[in-house]
Amino acid sequence: YTGDQLLISDDNGRTYSASYALNRSTMNEVQLVQVGNGSVLAVMRNKIEGHRQAVAISNDGGESFGPIRTHPQLVTPTCQGSVLYIEGNTILYAGPYSPTSRVQMTVLASDDNGDTFPRSLRIWSGIAMYSSMQLLPTGEVALLFERDGGNTSLVRFNASELQPPA
C-alpha cells in the first residue's frame, strides 16, 4: 500500500511519462477508465477507509487528479475491482460486494460518469476476488474473476441485465 504510479502516453505508446498524482499510502491496484465526458475515473483498492473503493477524477488525461474519496456504493472488503466503459456513457464496476469478506462478485453500472452506481447484477454468491472485464464484439461483456480459492470463472452478460435493487 505505497500508492499508485501511472505511466501516461500521448503518442500511442511510443513514449511514456510518470504521474504520481495517485501516490497515496493507503491506495493501490488502480483501475482507470476514460468516461463519456472525456475525464478519467480512477478506482482504487483502499486499505483503511470505510470498506469502499476509493475514486478520483482527472480532467487532464491523468497528469493530475481531484480529491481521492471513498465511493459510498462501491462496497469492498479491500480487494481490487475492475472498471469498463461502454459507449453510451455507461461505466461498469465489478468486484466482491461485502464490507468484510471476498464474496458476492457483483457488477454495478453508472450512467453519470461514476457519480452513482444505481444498477447491479450479482454474478456469484460464493468466494470472489480479482476481476477483469472486456467488451466483446457481440456487445456482451466478458467478466473473468477468481473464485473459490484459486479457480477462475468467465461469465458473459449484457449490460442491460443490470437492474436497480428490488
Secondary structure, DSSP 8 states (H G I E B T S, - for coil): -----EEE-SSTTSS-EEE-TT--TTEEEEEEEE-TTS-EEEEEEESSSTTEEEEEEESSTTS-----EEEEEEE-SS---EEEEETTTEEEEEEE--SSSSEEEEEEEESSTTS---EEEEEEEEEEEEEEEEE-TTS-EEEEEEETTTEEEEEEE-GGG-B---
